[in-house]
Amino acid sequence: MYFRKKQDEELVKESIAVWTCEQEECKGWMRDNFSFEDVPTCPICSSPMKRDTKLLPVLANPTGEPKPETP
């Protein structure tokens, strides 16, 4: 039998800026600091996306600086 080792430490979660798809049927979303455009389109259905927040584990994006917050 195989028993998976439990994680020693709990993941730190934080309120993160994300883009969510405006279509109700689509569940597409992406982290703001991982998007390539200032206002992205949904990669799943090509619909416009709106700014939102989610409680997610903290990830570092080594490819660039965080984008400035826009209201």
C-alpha positions as CSV (number, residue, x, y, z in Angstrom):
1,M,0.0,0.0,0.0
2,Y,1.0,3.6,-0.6
3,F,0.4,6.3,2.0
4,R,1.0,9.8,1.0
5,K,2.9,11.9,3.4
6,K,0.9,14.8,4.8
7,Q,2.0,18.4,4.3
8,D,4.0,19.6,7.3
9,E,3.0,23.2,7.0
10,E,-0.2,24.7,5.8
11,L,-0.3,26.9,2.7
12,V,-0.5,30.6,3.3
13,K,-3.6,32.0,1.6
14,E,-4.1,35.7,0.8
15,S,-6.7,37.8,-1.0
16,I,-5.2,37.9,-4.6
17,A,-6.4,40.1,-7.5
18,V,-7.7,37.9,-10.4
19,W,-9.6,38.3,-13.6
20,T,-12.8,36.3,-14.0
21,C,-14.8,35.6,-17.1
22,E,-18.0,37.6,-17.5
23,Q,-19.9,34.7,-19.0
24,E,-21.9,32.8,-16.3
25,E,-21.5,29.4,-18.0
26,C,-17.7,29.8,-18.2
27,K,-15.5,29.2,-15.1
28,G,-12.3,30.7,-16.5
29,W,-10.1,32.9,-14.3
30,M,-6.5,33.9,-14.0
31,R,-4.2,35.6,-11.5
32,D,-3.7,39.3,-12.4
33,N,0.1,39.1,-12.0
34,F,0.2,36.1,-14.4
35,S,-1.8,37.8,-17.2
36,F,0.1,39.3,-20.2
37,E,-2.5,42.0,-21.0
38,D,-3.8,44.9,-19.0
39,V,-7.4,43.8,-19.6
40,P,-7.3,40.1,-20.8
41,T,-9.9,38.1,-22.6
42,C,-11.0,34.7,-21.4
43,P,-8.6,32.0,-22.8
44,I,-11.5,29.5,-22.7
45,C,-14.4,31.3,-24.4
46,S,-12.8,34.6,-25.6
47,S,-15.2,36.7,-23.6
48,P,-14.3,39.9,-21.7
49,M,-13.0,39.5,-18.2
50,K,-13.6,41.6,-15.1
51,R,-11.4,42.2,-12.1
52,D,-12.2,40.3,-8.9
53,T,-10.4,38.8,-5.8
54,K,-10.0,35.2,-4.6
55,L,-8.5,33.7,-1.4
56,L,-5.6,31.7,-3.0
57,P,-2.2,30.3,-1.9
58,V,0.6,32.8,-2.4
59,L,2.7,32.2,-5.6
60,A,5.7,34.2,-6.7
61,N,5.9,35.3,-10.3
62,P,9.6,35.4,-11.2
63,T,9.0,36.8,-14.7
64,G,8.0,40.3,-13.8
65,E,6.9,42.9,-11.3
66,P,3.4,43.0,-9.9
67,K,1.0,45.2,-11.9
68,P,-0.2,48.4,-10.4
69,E,-3.8,48.2,-8.9
70,T,-6.4,49.9,-11.1
71,P,-9.8,50.7,-9.7
